[in-house]
Amino acid sequence: MRAMVIDAFGGPDVFREADMSKPAPGPTQVLVKVHAAAINPVDYKIRQAGAWAGLQFPAILGWDVSGVIEEIGVAVRDFEVGDEVFYCAEIFGCQGAYAEYHVTEASVVAHKPANLTHFEAASIPLAGGTAWEGVIVRAKLRVGETALIHAGAGGVGSAAIQIAKAAGARVFATSRAANLDLLHELGADRAIDYRTEDVVAVVLAETGGAGVDFTFDTVGGDTLTQSIEATKPWGRIAAVVPSSAPIDAAFHKNLTIHFEFSPRNRAKMEALRTLAERGQLKPIIETVLPLSHVAQAHERLEMGCVRGKIVLDTSR
């Protein structure tokens, strides 16, 4: 099968096209004909220096998938050949989906949202799953609460805004000026230009000095410090990027901070499918590129300020 592989860690130029053996599913696995694969920050972090992921060279990266089941393992009962599916596969020690075919455990797979294309569906699993994990599983956001979503125009942030609105929250979200209209389209009640406005001051002014019930930090660094300042006492924070920022102030406010690495499971994908089919979760795609342009896709994502997701068309 055709795949884009790496033989060593390094820059985007380490990718090469290769003819790899078509994988075969084990008893509890499915073989998927990949129609689209999305790019995530974890992809380029592994490409740069990902020995921690336990991959074997030549390695195939990419774990956001939408496609069609071509073969099922003997113990699989929930799917049939020909089913359209989407999922985020396990990363550690597993080959990815920058390829024509991908094998994964059936337990992480869900039927694709019927109203979405494969490109749209592939943009949801990791980013949407991370957002769901932070907003619903960790923070348990409730109707009538308030939430601050950092980097609201990104893959995780754009999903988090929509999930928080679906949960019944009042949402503040940050972005650069060019994306403020997008934040409002996604459902943000107050869009904040983090380059020209004091995010903490805006949130405190809008909440009568109380702060928000929940803050979602998808940026890291000093943003965690801002998050602590903007969150009310006894509030919750979810952070998806490691940070060395001091968190002493969180103790004095009795905040709960969740450092999140989102687990994979079918239930999460099914919840996201429900939201998508109801029109409550709209995928945001900056561009779709041919599989052969994966190096260009990585370069673009590493530059930052991507609007939504970058998706690969595995047929090209």
C-alpha angles and dihedrals in degrees: 000000000000115000142159108235141176125220096191140009118269144089128341090277091074091080118104133171114249141176104237131182113268107249122238123218122245122224095282097034140088130217111224128198098222116228097170138006124191129218121236133180090251087063095062092038089058091044090053100047111338105151087126090068092066096229124161121225130275082049130187115210130199127084106186108094142177120176149106127290111246100174137009132207120249093254097048113109104160100068141045134205108276097033115139109230143173132197150144109246127214113273106202113093093343131116115241138227108261083116145076093263137027134187122210142157111278089225092076096045127097134178112271117255104267094223097053133081119234089256091054093044093050090056093061114057107075099026094039092043091051090050092048091049092052100040102036110018101036104025096030089211112206138203111282096020125120128239137190115207116193119211091014095178094059127092097267095033096051090051092045093055091054094044092048090051091048087053090056101254132142104242133211116187136182132217141133117285095263091064102043092100090052091054090055090048089054090053106266111155092204122023114200126202100219091197097059104020132064100241096201093046091051093049094047092047092049093048097045092254094304101106127218128302093231137020124193113205111198094158109057128199115069090354089082089059089051089048092056091050093049096047121088122237112283088019129134135244129191118197123189098180123064114250136187092199114131113261101186091116089062090066093055090051094044091235124171112223119195115198100202136208103170116233120220121242141143096241091064092050091049091052090051090047090054092052092047093049090049091052092246095114117050117184115230113211122185095188145340115224133184115263088246089063094061092121090057090049091053092048091052094048092048090054088065134216093084112169103230116315141338113224132195123222102217092196091069 
